[in-house]
Amino acid sequence: MLSNKNTLRISVSDQLQAGFLTQKDAGERYLNDHWSGFFYWQNTSQRFRVTVGDFYYNHGQGLIASSPYVMRKSTAALAPFRQSKNDSRPLLSAQENPIFRGIYAGCAPLEWLYIDTFFSRTQHDITGLPVTSISTTGYHRTAQEIRYRDILITEGIGSRLRIALRDLFKISMSFIVARYNPNFNSLSGNSKRRDYFKFSGARSKNLSLSLSSVFKPFLVTGEIALSNDKFTAYQVSAVIREKVAQFALRFWHVSPSFHAPYSIYIDEIRNSKGFYTAFVHRIHARLQLDSYIFIEQSIWRTYFNLLPVLQNEIMLQNET
């Protein structure tokens, strides 16, 4: 059993690009079991651009819309120093469940003003019927995996307004509406707890306000988001950057039942609250000390079962 991946990229200039990818996992029948592609164009002044196909769409801290390149615990020491951008780019991805597939358009009528909008229609594998969760393995080898392939259709439409006064101050507002077919269902008597949303219905609405400000060497960013008009989430980061040392502090709170289909929290941290602080010191040109403290409390989406009290967790990590 062999896996296979083929990628083709065409770049005429910075204004015109295209790409296509096919991928097959070991044990799957067809060479094009998964495909990804895009067509990208922007005008010479770079004030207007369009992507047709697969793309990523990132807003603020990623509470309602995030690129697929999210941070994991293994990079937590450096995560606060990497400022996320309110941006969209064409994407070739071997990820079997694409986040955005459709059309994106953005324009900058003024130097300090940017407006964009998108429409996305994606198909996702599910774990079973009724629909309670999305399967992210991407495998289509067994009869059951094939049976539940591409069952859930997610259609999303969103728009964003961004105002930037150079790097000194940036404010951005985004609104996204997603529709599911078939509907998401609640727990329905199943005792599992981690793989389910405390969410039922065919539509999810999200509104987000993101702010960032730079006063060198200080950087402060933050985002607050609403889910279906009542469930909130927020995340705030503060960073001090110097040549030989950097210090950062980040804290967040994602309320129970906060639901955002394009968020980093859809399958990662889930509903939680916590903070971490990180310190990076460059002792020598070839020697750097990275340290961080990561404290997180999970807030489960479902409350049907009494959950055990979790003890403190210690993680030791060595990277070379």
C-alpha positions as CSV (number, residue, x, y, z in Angstrom):
1,M,0.0,0.0,0.0
2,L,1.5,3.3,-1.1
3,S,0.8,6.9,-0.4
4,N,1.1,9.5,-3.2
5,K,1.2,13.3,-3.4
6,N,1.5,15.4,-6.5
7,T,1.8,19.2,-6.6
8,L,1.9,21.6,-9.5
9,R,2.4,25.4,-9.1
10,I,2.4,28.0,-11.9
11,S,3.6,31.5,-11.1
12,V,3.5,34.0,-14.1
13,S,4.3,36.9,-11.8
14,D,3.3,38.3,-8.4
15,Q,0.0,39.2,-10.0
16,L,-1.0,35.8,-11.4
17,Q,-0.5,32.4,-9.8
18,A,-2.2,29.0,-9.9
19,G,-1.7,25.6,-8.2
20,F,-3.1,22.1,-8.0
21,L,-2.5,19.2,-5.6
22,T,-3.6,15.6,-5.5
23,Q,-3.0,13.3,-2.6
24,K,-3.7,9.6,-1.7
25,D,-3.1,7.9,1.7
26,A,-1.9,4.4,2.0
27,G,-4.8,2.0,1.5
28,E,-7.0,4.4,-0.4
29,R,-8.2,3.4,-3.9
30,Y,-7.8,6.4,-6.0
31,L,-4.7,8.6,-6.7
32,N,-6.9,11.7,-6.5
33,D,-8.7,10.7,-3.3
34,H,-8.0,14.3,-2.1
35,W,-7.4,17.4,-4.2
36,S,-6.7,21.1,-3.6
37,G,-6.3,23.9,-6.1
38,F,-6.4,27.7,-6.5
39,F,-6.3,30.6,-9.0
40,Y,-5.0,33.9,-7.7
41,W,-4.9,37.4,-9.3
42,Q,-4.1,40.9,-8.1
43,N,-3.7,44.1,-10.0
44,T,-0.4,45.9,-10.5
45,S,-1.1,48.4,-7.7
46,Q,-1.9,45.5,-5.3
47,R,-5.1,47.2,-4.2
48,F,-7.4,44.5,-5.5
49,R,-7.0,40.7,-5.4
50,V,-9.1,37.6,-6.0
51,T,-8.6,34.0,-5.1
52,V,-10.8,31.2,-6.5
53,G,-10.4,27.7,-5.0
54,D,-8.7,27.0,-1.7
55,F,-7.5,29.8,0.6
56,Y,-6.9,30.6,4.2
57,Y,-8.5,33.5,6.0
58,N,-7.1,34.8,9.3
59,H,-8.6,37.4,11.6
60,G,-7.1,38.8,14.7
61,Q,-6.1,36.1,17.3
62,G,-8.0,33.4,15.4
63,L,-11.1,33.3,17.6
64,I,-13.6,33.2,14.7
65,A,-11.3,32.7,11.7
66,S,-7.8,31.2,11.6
67,S,-5.2,30.1,9.1
68,P,-4.3,26.4,9.2
69,Y,-0.8,27.3,10.6
70,V,-1.8,27.4,14.3
71,M,0.6,27.1,17.2
72,R,0.9,23.9,19.2
73,K,2.1,23.4,22.7
74,S,5.6,22.4,21.3
75,T,6.0,26.0,20.0
76,A,4.4,27.7,23.0
77,A,7.6,29.4,24.0
78,L,7.7,31.4,20.8
79,A,4.0,31.7,20.0
80,P,3.4,35.0,21.8
81,F,6.1,36.8,19.7
82,R,4.5,35.9,16.4
83,Q,1.9,38.4,15.6
84,S,-1.0,37.0,13.6
85,K,-2.1,39.0,10.5
86,N,-5.5,39.8,9.3
87,D,-4.9,38.3,5.9
88,S,-6.0,35.8,3.2
89,R,-3.7,33.8,0.9
90,P,-4.2,31.1,-1.7
91,L,-3.6,27.6,-0.2
92,L,-2.5,24.2,-1.4
93,S,-3.1,21.8,1.4
94,A,-3.0,18.0,1.9
95,Q,-5.4,18.5,4.8
96,E,-8.4,16.4,3.9
97,N,-11.0,18.8,5.3
98,P,-10.2,22.2,3.8
99,I,-11.2,25.2,5.9
100,F,-12.1,27.6,3.0
101,R,-12.9,26.6,-0.6
102,G,-14.7,29.1,-2.8
103,I,-14.0,32.7,-3.7
104,Y,-12.3,35.5,-1.9
105,A,-12.0,39.2,-2.9
106,G,-10.3,42.1,-1.2
107,C,-9.7,45.7,-2.0
108,A,-7.9,48.7,-0.5
109,P,-9.7,51.9,-1.8
110,L,-7.6,54.0,0.6
111,E,-4.1,53.5,2.0
112,W,-5.5,53.0,5.5
113,L,-8.6,51.1,4.6
114,Y,-9.1,47.5,3.5
115,I,-12.3,45.6,2.8
116,D,-12.7,42.0,1.9
117,T,-15.4,39.3,1.6
118,F,-15.6,35.6,0.9
119,F,-17.9,32.7,0.2
120,S,-16.9,29.2,1.0
121,R,-18.5,25.8,0.5
122,T,-16.7,22.7,2.0
123,Q,-17.5,19.1,2.5
124,H,-16.4,17.3,5.7
125,D,-16.1,13.7,6.8
126,I,-18.2,12.9,10.0
127,T,-17.9,10.3,12.7
128,G,-21.5,9.1,12.4
129,L,-25.2,10.0,12.2
130,P,-26.7,12.1,13.6
131,V,-23.9,14.7,13.0
132,T,-22.1,15.5,16.3
133,S,-18.5,16.0,15.2
134,I,-16.2,16.2,12.3
135,S,-13.7,13.5,11.4
136,T,-10.2,15.0,10.7
137,T,-8.2,11.8,9.9
138,G,-8.8,12.1,6.2
139,Y,-8.7,8.3,5.7
140,H,-11.1,6.7,3.2
141,R,-10.0,3.0,3.4
142,T,-12.7,1.1,5.3
143,A,-16.4,0.8,4.4
144,Q,-17.4,3.0,7.3
145,E,-14.8,5.7,6.5
146,I,-16.1,5.8,2.9
147,R,-19.7,5.8,4.1
148,Y,-19.3,9.0,6.2
149,R,-17.1,10.8,3.7
150,D,-18.1,14.4,2.7
151,I,-21.5,14.1,4.4
152,L,-21.4,17.5,6.2
153,I,-21.7,20.5,3.9
154,T,-20.6,23.8,5.4
155,E,-21.4,27.0,3.6
156,G,-19.9,30.2,5.0
157,I,-20.0,33.9,4.0
158,G,-18.1,36.6,5.7
159,S,-16.9,40.2,5.4
160,R,-14.3,42.3,7.1
161,L,-13.4,46.0,7.5
162,R,-9.8,46.9,8.6
163,I,-8.4,50.4,9.4
164,A,-4.7,50.7,9.9
165,L,-2.7,53.8,10.9
166,R,0.6,52.4,9.9
167,D,1.8,50.0,12.6
168,L,0.8,52.4,15.4
169,F,-2.8,51.3,15.6
170,K,-5.0,48.8,13.8
171,I,-8.6,47.9,14.2
172,S,-10.5,45.2,12.4
173,M,-14.1,44.0,12.5
174,S,-15.3,40.7,10.9
175,F,-18.7,39.0,10.6
176,I,-19.2,35.4,9.5
177,V,-22.3,33.3,9.0
178,A,-22.0,29.5,8.5
179,R,-24.8,27.1,7.5
180,Y,-24.7,23.3,8.0
181,N,-26.4,20.6,6.0
182,P,-27.4,18.3,7.7
183,N,-27.8,20.0,11.0
184,F,-25.4,19.6,13.9
185,N,-27.0,17.8,16.8
186,S,-26.3,17.8,20.6
187,L,-25.1,14.8,22.6
188,S,-28.2,12.8,22.1
189,G,-27.6,10.4,25.0
190,N,-24.0,9.6,24.0
191,S,-21.6,9.6,27.0
192,K,-18.6,10.8,25.1
193,R,-17.5,14.3,26.1
194,R,-14.5,15.6,24.2
195,D,-15.7,15.1,20.6
196,Y,-19.0,17.0,20.8
197,F,-20.2,20.6,20.8
198,K,-22.9,21.8,23.1
199,F,-24.4,23.1,19.9
200,S,-27.4,22.1,17.8
201,G,-28.7,23.7,14.7
202,A,-28.1,24.6,11.1
203,R,-26.6,28.1,11.4
204,S,-23.7,29.7,13.4
205,K,-23.1,33.4,13.5
206,N,-19.8,35.1,14.7
207,L,-18.8,38.7,15.2
208,S,-15.3,39.8,16.2
209,L,-13.4,43.0,17.0
210,S,-9.6,42.9,16.9
211,L,-7.2,45.6,18.0
212,S,-3.4,45.9,17.9
213,S,-1.0,48.7,18.8
214,V,2.8,49.1,18.6
215,F,4.9,51.4,20.7
216,K,8.4,50.0,20.3
217,P,9.5,47.9,22.1
218,F,5.9,47.2,23.2
219,L,3.3,45.3,21.2
220,V,-0.3,44.8,22.5
221,T,-3.0,42.8,20.6
222,G,-6.4,41.6,21.6
223,E,-9.7,40.2,20.2
224,I,-13.2,39.7,21.5
225,A,-15.7,37.6,19.7
226,L,-19.4,36.7,19.9
227,S,-21.0,33.4,19.0
228,N,-24.7,33.2,18.1
229,D,-25.2,36.6,19.8
230,K,-24.4,35.5,23.4
231,F,-21.4,33.3,23.9
232,T,-18.1,35.2,24.1
233,A,-14.4,34.6,23.8
234,Y,-11.4,36.9,24.2
235,Q,-7.7,36.7,24.0
236,V,-5.1,39.4,24.8
237,S,-1.3,39.4,24.3
238,A,1.4,41.8,25.4
239,V,5.0,41.6,24.2
240,I,8.3,43.4,24.9
241,R,10.8,43.0,22.1
242,E,14.5,43.8,22.5
243,K,17.5,42.5,20.5
244,V,18.8,40.2,23.2
245,A,15.7,39.4,25.1
246,Q,11.9,39.1,24.6
247,F,9.1,38.7,27.1
248,A,5.4,38.0,26.5
249,L,2.2,37.4,28.4
250,R,-1.0,36.0,26.8
251,F,-4.3,35.1,28.4
252,W,-7.6,33.9,27.0
253,H,-11.1,32.8,27.9
254,V,-13.4,30.8,25.6
255,S,-16.8,30.5,27.1
256,P,-18.8,27.2,27.2
257,S,-20.7,26.7,24.0
258,F,-18.7,29.2,22.1
259,H,-19.0,27.8,18.5
260,A,-17.0,29.1,15.6
261,P,-16.6,26.7,12.6
262,Y,-13.5,28.4,11.3
263,S,-11.7,29.1,14.6
264,I,-8.5,27.6,16.0
265,Y,-10.6,26.5,18.9
266,I,-12.8,24.2,16.8
267,D,-10.6,21.2,17.3
268,E,-7.6,22.5,19.3
269,I,-7.9,24.0,22.7
270,R,-11.7,23.8,22.7
271,N,-13.4,25.8,25.4
272,S,-10.8,26.8,28.0
273,K,-9.3,29.6,29.9
274,G,-5.7,30.2,30.9
275,F,-2.5,32.1,30.3
276,Y,1.1,31.6,29.5
277,T,4.2,33.7,29.8
278,A,7.4,33.2,27.8
279,F,10.9,34.6,28.0
280,V,13.5,34.3,25.3
281,H,17.1,35.3,25.9
282,R,19.8,35.3,23.2
283,I,22.9,34.6,25.3
284,H,25.2,34.2,22.3
285,A,25.0,34.1,18.5
286,R,24.7,30.3,18.7
287,L,23.0,30.0,22.1
288,Q,19.5,30.9,23.0
289,L,17.4,30.2,26.1
290,D,13.7,29.7,25.7
291,S,11.4,29.3,28.7
292,Y,7.7,29.4,29.3
293,I,4.9,28.7,31.8
294,F,1.6,27.3,30.3
295,I,-1.4,27.1,32.6
296,E,-4.8,26.0,31.1
297,Q,-8.1,25.0,32.5
298,S,-10.5,23.1,30.2
299,I,-14.2,24.1,30.2
300,W,-16.0,21.2,28.7
301,R,-18.8,21.8,26.2
302,T,-21.0,19.1,27.7
303,Y,-22.1,18.8,31.3
304,F,-24.1,15.6,31.3
305,N,-21.5,13.6,33.3
306,L,-19.6,14.5,36.5
307,L,-16.0,14.9,35.4
308,P,-12.9,14.0,37.5
309,V,-10.8,16.8,39.0
310,L,-7.6,17.2,36.9
311,Q,-4.3,17.5,38.7
312,N,-1.4,19.7,37.8
313,E,0.4,18.7,34.7
314,I,4.2,19.2,34.1
315,M,5.7,19.0,30.6
316,L,9.4,18.9,30.0
317,Q,10.6,19.7,26.5
318,N,14.0,19.7,24.8
319,E,14.5,21.0,21.3
320,T,17.7,21.0,19.3
